[in-house]
């Protein structure tokens, strides 16, 4: 029997990157892109690479270019980490696991390293496949924590809760990651918000701006650990932006959301280095009248637009920068 599971790209709407620092965020899944994992029973346990991760190159120049773009790691370490945390969890909870092996393989349509949660989507999809294959039910509120452990504890990647919470719960999610909750029970307060009432959103990304998100966040992590007052103040305000956005959402009043989206990016720009290409996308989108912020850690932006004329102008202007613009499918 073949098991199939998937998870989708994600974008932060408000509050990120405070999710890595006991803050608050609102995020959505983007169903335009997904990671998919297949499993079937086999004699031995085998992890197969996707076509993108095969170590075959036409020449040395292509190897260098792909390494610069994607780094040294592909999807296989992510799958391996997901398998390990799954078995570790079952062992810690005394959950019996059937004695059988599997072959697992994967593919992803999520643009790589442009801040759309591609790595976490592979892990979430793998955990879903493992739960199906072994008929193990892990409480939904714990699944993001396990996915985060796979990246942070097993692979040493600098990451926060937002990606995994959004990808596990799907749709639109508000998350309160209060330190007392995280340290006390291992997960935060996760609240689903109806994406149908959100204002019209656009998403744009440039593949040539790809970067490893964990590396992009290292400056913030170092400043946070040193208790830099300016960094702590920005992270605190980012969390409040998400809380204000939630309150406005509950009132179905999105008049202030564009300003909150813009403030989110402007604050973030105070505590991390922004590439010229990323800044060009932000300025171009705002020049068309739309709001704009990072969807993740750079390479993609998300914001609110007003009407089809603005969207067409936005898509046209961003295409001149080499960006692809789309309307995210959120449900």
C-alpha positions in Angstrom: 0.0 0.0 0.0 1.3 3.4 -0.9 0.9 6.3 1.5 0.8 9.9 0.2 1.0 13.0 2.4 1.6 16.7 1.6 2.1 20.1 3.2 1.9 23.5 1.7 4.1 26.7 1.4 3.4 29.3 4.0 3.6 33.1 4.4 3.8 35.2 7.5 1.2 38.0 7.5 2.0 39.8 10.8 4.4 39.4 13.6 7.2 37.4 12.1 10.0 36.8 13.0 8.9 37.2 16.6 7.7 33.5 16.5 11.3 32.4 17.1 11.4 34.5 20.3 8.2 33.7 22.2 6.2 36.3 20.2 3.0 36.2 18.3 2.3 35.8 14.5 -0.5 35.4 12.0 0.4 33.2 9.0 -1.3 31.5 6.1 -0.6 28.4 4.0 -0.2 29.0 0.2 -1.8 26.1 -1.6 -0.2 27.2 -4.9 2.9 25.2 -3.9 3.3 22.0 -2.0 5.7 19.3 -0.8 4.6 15.7 -1.2 5.9 12.5 0.4 5.2 8.9 -0.6 5.8 5.8 1.5 5.4 2.1 0.8 6.5 -1.0 2.7 9.8 -2.5 1.7 12.4 -5.0 3.1 14.8 -2.3 4.2 14.4 1.4 5.2 15.3 3.5 2.2 15.3 7.3 1.6 15.2 8.3 -2.0 16.2 11.7 -3.4 13.9 13.8 -5.5 15.1 14.7 -8.9 16.2 18.2 -7.7 18.5 16.6 -5.0 20.3 14.1 -7.3 24.0 14.9 -7.3 24.3 15.0 -11.1 25.6 18.1 -12.8 26.6 18.9 -16.4 29.8 20.6 -15.3 31.6 22.2 -12.3 30.1 25.6 -13.0 26.6 24.2 -12.5 27.6 22.5 -9.3 28.9 25.8 -7.9 25.8 27.8 -9.0 23.5 25.2 -7.4 25.5 25.1 -4.2 25.4 28.9 -4.0 21.7 28.8 -4.6 20.6 25.9 -2.4 23.5 25.2 -0.1 24.9 21.8 0.7 21.8 20.1 1.9 18.7 19.0 0.1 15.6 17.2 1.2 17.1 13.9 2.4 18.5 15.3 5.7 15.0 16.8 6.4 13.3 13.4 5.8 15.9 11.7 8.0 15.4 14.2 10.8 11.6 13.8 10.6 11.9 10.0 10.8 14.2 10.2 13.8 11.9 12.6 15.8 8.9 10.5 14.9 10.5 7.3 16.4 11.9 9.3 19.3 8.4 10.6 20.1 6.8 7.1 19.9 9.5 5.7 22.2 9.1 8.5 24.7 5.4 8.0 24.8 5.6 4.2 24.9 3.6 4.0 21.7 4.0 0.6 20.0 5.3 0.9 16.4 4.7 -2.0 14.0 7.9 -3.8 13.0 8.0 -2.9 9.3 10.3 -1.0 6.9 9.6 1.5 4.2 10.9 3.3 1.2 10.2 7.0 1.3 10.6 9.6 -1.5 9.5 13.2 -2.0 9.1 16.1 -4.3 8.4 19.8 -3.8 7.0 22.6 -6.0 7.8 25.2 -3.3 10.4 27.6 -4.7 13.6 27.0 -2.8 15.1 29.4 -0.2 12.8 32.3 -0.9 11.1 32.3 2.5 8.1 30.2 1.8 8.7 27.3 4.2 9.9 24.7 1.8 12.1 22.8 4.3 9.4 22.7 7.0 6.8 21.6 4.5 8.9 18.5 3.6 9.2 17.6 7.3 5.5 18.2 8.0 4.6 16.0 5.0 7.0 13.3 6.2 5.5 13.3 9.7 2.0 13.0 8.2 3.1 10.1 6.1 4.7 8.3 9.0 1.6 8.7 11.1 -0.5 7.2 8.4 2.0 4.4 7.7 2.3 3.3 11.3 -1.2 4.3 12.3 0.0 6.6 15.1 -2.0 9.6 16.1 0.1 12.5 17.4 -2.0 15.4 18.9 -2.2 18.2 16.4 -0.8 20.8 18.8 2.4 18.7 19.3 3.0 18.1 15.6 4.6 21.6 15.0 6.8 21.1 18.0 8.1 17.8 16.6 8.7 19.4 13.2 10.6 22.2 14.8 12.7 19.8 16.8 13.7 18.0 13.5 15.1 21.3 12.1 16.5 22.9 15.3 17.6 20.0 17.4 18.6 17.5 14.7 19.9 19.7 11.9 20.9 22.9 13.8 18.8 25.2 11.7 17.8 28.5 13.2 14.0 28.5 13.0 10.8 29.4 14.9 7.3 27.9 15.3 5.4 29.9 12.6 6.1 27.7 9.6 5.2 24.4 11.2 2.1 25.7 13.0 0.7 27.2 9.8 1.5 24.0 7.8 0.0 21.7 10.3 -3.2 23.7 11.0 -3.5 25.1 7.5 -5.7 28.0 6.4 -4.9 31.1 8.5 -3.6 30.8 12.0 -2.9 33.2 14.9 -0.3 31.9 17.3 0.6 33.1 20.7 4.0 31.6 21.6 4.2 32.8 25.2 7.4 31.5 26.8 5.4 30.1 29.8 3.3 28.0 27.4 6.2 26.8 25.3 8.4 25.9 28.3 5.5 24.5 30.3 3.7 22.3 27.8 5.8 22.4 24.6 3.4 24.3 22.4 1.7 27.7 22.2 -1.9 28.9 21.8 -3.0 28.3 18.2 -6.2 29.8 16.8 -7.6 29.2 13.4 -8.9 32.3 11.6 -11.3 32.0 8.6 -9.2 33.0 5.5 -12.3 33.8 3.6 -12.6 37.1 5.4 -9.0 38.2 4.8 -8.4 41.2 2.5 -7.1 40.5 -1.0 -3.5 39.4 -0.8 -0.7 39.0 -3.4 2.5 37.1 -3.2 5.7 37.7 -5.2 9.0 36.0 -5.2 12.4 36.1 -7.0 14.3 32.9 -7.2 17.5 34.7 -7.8 17.3 36.1 -4.3 17.3 32.7 -2.6 19.1 32.4 0.7 19.1 29.9 3.6 16.6 31.3 6.0 18.4 30.1 9.1 21.5 32.1 8.0 19.4 35.2 7.3 18.1 35.1 10.9 21.4 34.6 12.6 22.0 38.3 13.2 18.7 38.6 15.1 19.5 35.4 17.1 22.8 36.7 18.2 21.4 40.1 19.2 18.6 38.4 21.1 20.9 36.2 23.0 23.0 39.3 23.9 19.8 41.0 25.1 20.3 43.9 22.8 17.7 46.5 23.8 16.8 47.7 20.3 16.3 44.1 19.1 14.2 43.2 22.0 12.0 46.3 21.5 11.5 45.5 17.9 10.6 41.8 18.6 8.1 43.0 21.3 6.5 45.4 18.9 6.3 42.8 16.2 4.4 40.5 18.5 2.0 43.4 19.4 1.4 44.0 15.6 0.1 40.4 15.3 -2.1 40.8 18.4 -3.5 44.1 16.9 -4.1 42.3 13.6 -6.0 39.6 15.4 -8.2 42.0 17.2 -9.0 43.8 13.9 -9.7 40.5 12.3 -12.2 39.6 15.0 -14.0 42.9 14.3 -13.8 42.2 10.6 -12.1 45.6 10.3 -9.0 45.5 8.1 -8.5 49.2 7.6 -5.3 49.2 9.6 -3.9 46.0 8.2 -1.9 47.6 5.4 -0.2 49.9 7.8 0.6 47.0 10.1 2.0 45.0 7.2 4.3 47.9 6.3 5.3 48.5 9.9 6.2 44.8 10.2 8.8 45.1 7.5 10.1 48.5 8.5 10.8 47.2 12.0 12.4 44.1 10.7 14.7 46.1 8.6 16.1 47.7 11.7 17.4 44.5 13.1 18.5 42.5 10.0 20.4 43.2 6.8 18.1 43.6 3.8 19.5 42.9 0.3 19.1 45.4 -2.4 17.0 43.0 -4.5 14.6 42.4 -1.6 14.3 46.1 -0.9 13.6 46.8 -4.6 10.6 44.4 -4.4 9.3 46.2 -1.3 9.7 49.6 -2.7 8.1 48.6 -6.1 5.1 47.1 -4.4 4.5 50.1 -2.2 5.0 52.4 -5.1 2.0 50.8 -6.7 -0.1 51.5 -3.6 0.1 48.0 -2.1 1.5 47.1 1.4 4.5 44.9 1.5 6.6 42.8 3.9 8.6 39.6 3.8 6.6 36.4 3.6 9.5 34.7 5.4 13.2 35.7 5.6 13.6 37.3 2.2 13.2 36.4 -1.4 9.4 36.7 -1.3 7.0 39.4 -0.2 3.3 39.5 0.7 0.9 42.3 1.1 -2.6 43.7 0.5 -3.7 45.3 -2.7 -6.8 47.3 -3.5 -8.6 46.3 -6.7 -7.6 44.5 -10.0 -6.1 47.6 -11.5 -3.6 47.8 -8.7 -2.9 44.1 -8.9 -2.2 44.2 -12.6 0.2 47.2 -12.1 1.8 45.4 -9.2 2.4 42.2 -11.2 3.8 44.2 -14.2 6.2 46.4 -12.2 7.5 43.4 -10.2 8.0 41.3 -13.3 10.5 44.0 -14.4 12.6 43.0 -11.4 12.4 39.3 -12.3 9.7 38.6 -9.8 6.7 36.2 -10.2 3.5 37.6 -8.7 0.4 35.5 -7.9 -2.8 35.5 -5.8 -2.3 33.0 -3.0 -4.8 30.2 -2.7 -5.6 30.0 1.1 -8.2 27.6 2.4 
